[in-house]
Amino acid sequence: MTCFANLSFFVNKSFVRGSSFSETLAAKTTVVFTDELERSPQHLRFLENYKGDEAFRGKYWRHVKERFFYIQELMTQKNLSNVLYAEYDVLWYYPLEEIVEKLKGSRTVRCVKAEPGRAHPATIFFPTFGHAAHLAQYVQEYPGWDDMNCIGHYCTQYNTGFLPCCPDTYMPEIPFLSWDFRRLGILFDSLVYGQYVTGVDVRNTGGVRKLYHDNETSYYHFADFKFAWMRDEKGRWYPTVDGHRLVTIHVHSKALSCFLSNRRSPVGDYDPLELLATLEKN
């Protein structure tokens, strides 16, 4: 997982220590391995009580909930505030420090939400370590829910804020879709733009490249907007939605290299079988 604060912290699993991947990251950011963090009492209780599936994708369902305890521990032990968290398959097309500056002053956890019930942990903003601890405690208290349902219920119960996915002219009757858009002036991807533009995770398609997927559970849909790739003054690509900056794309396909800002053209021309061979197996 990745956490961005005044410094950039990349929290990674301990088994990649010493790899070329972690050494490349260390040259550009501060890498913190999970075994360097002291586990909180909440974290220990979560591990003791967890009863979910541990066979799928190397304990995937446990790890996607356990991340919230690592975020809490990182923020507490490094004395961090105003932390912007993202999953590893989220690409950023806007200066992170400017996004954090826009979000400073938030009084609640903020996440992306595109559908009834669930919220998506692709990108989350934590104003203080107290907010991270509060969410982690909630996750610990509901061991039977997956991460998205946990966050969705948390948002409802504690009246949290959101990161806007759509301009505020779109479905204004559903305020979380465009929450605070007028002030921020930027958009975040939950999953909808990413699944359409970059495709679906090839592990879910049997190794077939599936672009242009319309996420059927979302309130908003790709076809409702004008999506375009633009270039900045340095020739770098960035995505727009109805002329507004889309600062993230959630690359559900995991083909991140195809959509980098310095690529000749951001298109999903990846080989799905080659990509499949690099991913954790189901």
C-alpha positions as CSV (number, residue, x, y, z in Angstrom):
1,M,0.0,0.0,0.0
2,T,1.0,3.6,-0.4
3,C,0.6,6.5,2.0
4,F,1.4,10.1,1.0
5,A,2.1,12.8,3.6
6,N,4.6,15.6,3.7
7,L,7.0,12.8,2.8
8,S,6.0,9.9,0.7
9,F,5.8,6.6,2.6
10,F,5.5,3.3,0.8
11,V,4.5,0.5,3.2
12,N,5.4,-2.8,1.8
13,K,5.3,-6.5,2.7
14,S,8.5,-7.7,4.3
15,F,9.3,-10.4,1.8
16,V,10.3,-7.9,-0.9
17,R,13.1,-6.4,1.3
18,G,16.3,-6.3,-0.7
19,S,14.5,-6.7,-4.1
20,S,15.2,-4.4,-7.0
21,F,11.6,-3.2,-6.6
22,S,12.1,-2.0,-3.0
23,E,15.5,-0.5,-3.8
24,T,14.0,1.5,-6.6
25,L,11.3,2.8,-4.3
26,A,13.8,3.6,-1.6
27,A,15.7,6.0,-4.0
28,K,12.5,8.1,-4.4
29,T,10.5,7.7,-1.2
30,T,10.6,6.5,2.4
31,V,9.9,2.7,2.5
32,V,8.5,1.2,5.7
33,F,8.1,-2.5,5.9
34,T,5.2,-4.0,7.8
35,D,7.4,-5.8,10.2
36,E,9.0,-2.5,11.3
37,L,5.7,-1.3,12.7
38,E,4.7,-2.2,16.2
39,R,1.3,-3.9,16.1
40,S,-1.5,-2.1,18.0
41,P,-3.8,-3.9,20.4
42,Q,-6.6,-3.5,17.8
43,H,-4.4,-5.2,15.2
44,L,-3.6,-8.1,17.4
45,R,-7.3,-8.6,18.3
46,F,-8.2,-8.5,14.6
47,L,-5.7,-11.2,13.8
48,E,-6.8,-13.3,16.7
49,N,-10.5,-13.1,15.7
50,Y,-10.2,-13.2,11.9
51,K,-12.3,-16.0,10.5
52,G,-12.4,-15.2,6.8
53,D,-11.1,-16.9,3.7
54,E,-7.2,-17.2,3.8
55,A,-6.9,-19.3,0.6
56,F,-7.9,-16.8,-2.0
57,R,-4.9,-14.9,-3.5
58,G,-2.5,-15.4,-0.6
59,K,-4.8,-14.2,2.2
60,Y,-6.2,-11.4,0.1
61,W,-9.4,-10.9,2.1
62,R,-7.5,-10.7,5.3
63,H,-4.9,-8.3,3.9
64,V,-7.4,-5.8,2.5
65,K,-8.8,-5.3,6.0
66,E,-5.5,-5.5,7.8
67,R,-4.1,-2.5,5.8
68,F,-6.2,-0.2,8.0
69,F,-4.2,-1.3,11.1
70,Y,-0.9,-0.7,9.2
71,I,-2.1,2.8,8.3
72,Q,-3.0,3.5,11.9
73,E,0.4,2.2,13.1
74,L,2.4,4.1,10.5
75,M,0.6,7.4,11.3
76,T,0.9,6.9,15.0
77,Q,4.5,5.8,15.1
78,K,5.8,8.3,12.5
79,N,3.6,11.1,13.9
80,L,1.9,11.8,10.5
81,S,-1.2,13.8,9.7
82,N,-3.0,14.7,6.5
83,V,-2.2,11.3,4.9
84,L,-3.5,10.4,1.5
85,Y,-3.6,6.6,1.1
86,A,-3.9,4.7,-2.2
87,E,-4.0,1.2,-3.3
88,Y,-1.0,0.0,-5.4
89,D,-2.9,-0.1,-8.6
90,V,-4.0,3.6,-8.5
91,L,-2.1,5.9,-10.9
92,W,-1.8,9.6,-10.0
93,Y,-1.9,12.4,-12.6
94,Y,-1.6,15.5,-10.4
95,P,1.0,16.8,-7.9
96,L,0.3,14.9,-4.6
97,E,1.4,17.8,-2.4
98,E,-1.3,20.0,-4.1
99,I,-4.0,17.4,-3.5
100,V,-3.0,17.1,0.1
101,E,-3.0,20.9,0.5
102,K,-6.6,21.0,-1.0
103,L,-7.7,18.3,1.5
104,K,-6.2,19.9,4.6
105,G,-8.8,21.1,7.0
106,S,-11.0,18.0,6.5
107,R,-12.5,16.9,9.8
108,T,-13.4,13.4,8.8
109,V,-12.0,10.4,6.9
110,R,-12.7,10.9,3.2
111,C,-13.0,8.1,0.6
112,V,-14.5,7.4,-2.8
113,K,-18.0,6.0,-3.0
114,A,-19.9,5.2,-6.2
115,E,-22.7,2.8,-5.2
116,P,-25.2,2.2,-2.4
117,G,-23.9,0.4,0.6
118,R,-20.3,-0.1,-0.1
119,A,-17.5,2.5,-0.3
120,H,-14.2,1.9,-2.1
121,P,-10.8,2.1,-0.3
122,A,-8.9,2.8,-3.6
123,T,-8.1,6.3,-2.2
124,I,-8.7,7.5,1.4
125,F,-7.7,10.7,3.2
126,F,-6.9,10.6,6.9
127,P,-6.6,14.0,8.6
128,T,-5.0,12.6,11.8
129,F,-3.9,9.3,13.3
130,G,-7.0,9.5,15.5
131,H,-9.2,9.2,12.4
132,A,-7.1,6.2,11.2
133,A,-7.4,4.5,14.7
134,H,-11.1,5.1,14.8
135,L,-11.7,3.4,11.4
136,A,-9.3,0.6,12.3
137,Q,-11.4,0.0,15.5
138,Y,-14.5,-0.2,13.4
139,V,-13.0,-2.7,11.1
140,Q,-11.9,-4.8,14.1
141,E,-15.4,-4.8,15.5
142,Y,-17.0,-6.2,12.3
143,P,-14.9,-9.2,11.4
144,G,-17.5,-10.7,9.1
145,W,-17.7,-7.8,6.7
146,D,-15.3,-7.2,3.8
147,D,-13.3,-4.0,3.5
148,M,-15.7,-2.2,1.2
149,N,-18.8,-3.0,3.3
150,C,-16.9,-1.9,6.4
151,I,-16.1,1.5,5.0
152,G,-19.5,1.9,3.5
153,H,-21.2,1.4,6.8
154,Y,-18.6,3.5,8.6
155,C,-19.3,6.4,6.3
156,T,-23.0,6.1,7.0
157,Q,-22.7,5.8,10.8
158,Y,-20.1,8.6,11.3
159,N,-21.2,11.0,8.6
160,T,-17.8,11.1,6.8
161,G,-16.8,13.1,3.8
162,F,-16.0,11.9,0.3
163,L,-13.7,12.5,-2.6
164,P,-15.7,13.6,-5.7
165,C,-16.0,11.1,-8.6
166,C,-18.3,13.3,-10.8
167,P,-18.9,17.0,-11.5
168,D,-21.7,18.4,-9.3
169,T,-24.0,18.8,-12.3
170,Y,-24.3,15.0,-12.4
171,M,-27.0,13.4,-10.2
172,P,-27.0,16.1,-7.5
173,E,-29.5,14.1,-5.6
174,I,-26.7,11.7,-4.7
175,P,-24.3,14.1,-2.9
176,F,-21.4,11.7,-2.3
177,L,-20.7,11.4,-6.0
178,S,-19.7,15.0,-6.3
179,W,-18.9,15.8,-2.6
180,D,-16.9,19.1,-2.3
181,F,-16.2,19.2,-6.1
182,R,-16.9,22.9,-6.4
183,R,-14.2,23.7,-3.9
184,L,-11.6,21.0,-5.0
185,G,-12.1,21.3,-8.7
186,I,-10.7,17.8,-9.3
187,L,-12.1,14.2,-9.6
188,F,-11.1,10.8,-8.2
189,D,-11.7,7.4,-9.7
190,S,-13.5,4.8,-7.6
191,L,-13.3,2.0,-10.2
192,V,-15.6,3.1,-13.0
193,Y,-13.2,5.0,-15.2
194,G,-10.4,2.6,-14.6
195,Q,-12.4,-0.6,-15.5
196,Y,-13.6,1.0,-18.7
197,V,-10.3,2.5,-19.8
198,T,-7.8,0.0,-18.5
199,G,-9.9,-3.2,-18.4
200,V,-10.8,-5.7,-15.7
201,D,-8.3,-7.7,-13.7
202,V,-7.3,-10.5,-16.0
203,R,-7.6,-13.0,-13.1
204,N,-11.3,-12.4,-13.2
205,T,-11.6,-12.9,-16.9
206,G,-9.6,-16.1,-17.4
207,G,-6.7,-14.3,-18.9
208,V,-8.8,-12.4,-21.5
209,R,-8.3,-8.7,-22.0
210,K,-11.6,-7.0,-21.2
211,L,-11.6,-3.3,-21.9
212,Y,-14.7,-1.0,-21.9
213,H,-16.3,-2.7,-18.9
214,D,-19.3,-0.8,-17.5
215,N,-19.4,-1.3,-13.7
216,E,-23.0,-2.4,-13.2
217,T,-23.2,-1.6,-9.4
218,S,-22.2,2.1,-9.7
219,Y,-24.5,5.0,-9.8
220,Y,-22.3,6.8,-12.4
221,H,-21.2,5.3,-15.7
222,F,-18.4,6.0,-18.1
223,A,-20.8,6.7,-21.1
224,D,-22.4,9.6,-19.2
225,F,-19.3,11.7,-19.5
226,K,-16.8,12.9,-22.1
227,F,-13.5,11.3,-21.2
228,A,-10.3,12.6,-22.9
229,W,-6.5,12.3,-22.6
230,M,-4.7,15.6,-22.6
231,R,-1.1,16.7,-22.5
232,D,0.5,19.2,-20.1
233,E,3.2,21.7,-20.9
234,K,5.8,19.0,-20.5
235,G,4.1,16.6,-22.8
236,R,2.8,14.3,-20.1
237,W,-0.6,12.6,-20.4
238,Y,-3.4,13.3,-18.0
239,P,-7.1,12.2,-18.1
240,T,-10.1,14.6,-18.0
241,V,-13.8,14.1,-17.4
242,D,-16.1,16.7,-19.0
243,G,-13.0,18.9,-19.1
244,H,-12.1,18.5,-15.4
245,R,-8.9,16.9,-14.2
246,L,-9.3,13.3,-13.2
247,V,-6.4,13.0,-10.8
248,T,-6.5,9.2,-10.3
249,I,-7.2,6.2,-12.4
250,H,-7.8,2.9,-10.6
251,V,-6.1,0.5,-12.9
252,H,-8.2,-2.6,-12.2
253,S,-6.4,-4.6,-14.9
254,K,-3.1,-4.0,-13.1
255,A,-1.5,-3.0,-16.5
256,L,-0.1,0.2,-14.9
257,S,2.8,0.6,-17.4
258,C,0.3,1.1,-20.3
259,F,-1.2,4.2,-18.8
260,L,1.9,6.1,-17.5
261,S,1.9,9.8,-18.2
262,N,5.2,9.6,-20.2
263,R,4.1,6.8,-22.5
264,R,3.8,7.4,-26.2
265,S,0.1,6.8,-26.0
266,P,-2.0,5.7,-23.0
267,V,-3.8,2.6,-24.4
268,G,-4.6,-0.9,-23.1
269,D,-2.4,-2.8,-25.5
270,Y,-1.0,-5.2,-22.9
271,D,-0.8,-9.0,-23.4
272,P,-3.3,-10.4,-20.9
273,L,-1.5,-13.7,-20.5
274,E,1.9,-12.1,-19.9
275,L,0.2,-9.8,-17.3
276,L,-1.6,-12.8,-15.7
277,A,1.7,-14.5,-15.2
278,T,3.0,-11.6,-13.0
279,L,0.0,-11.6,-10.6
280,E,-0.8,-13.5,-7.4
281,K,-2.9,-16.5,-8.4
282,N,-6.5,-17.0,-7.3
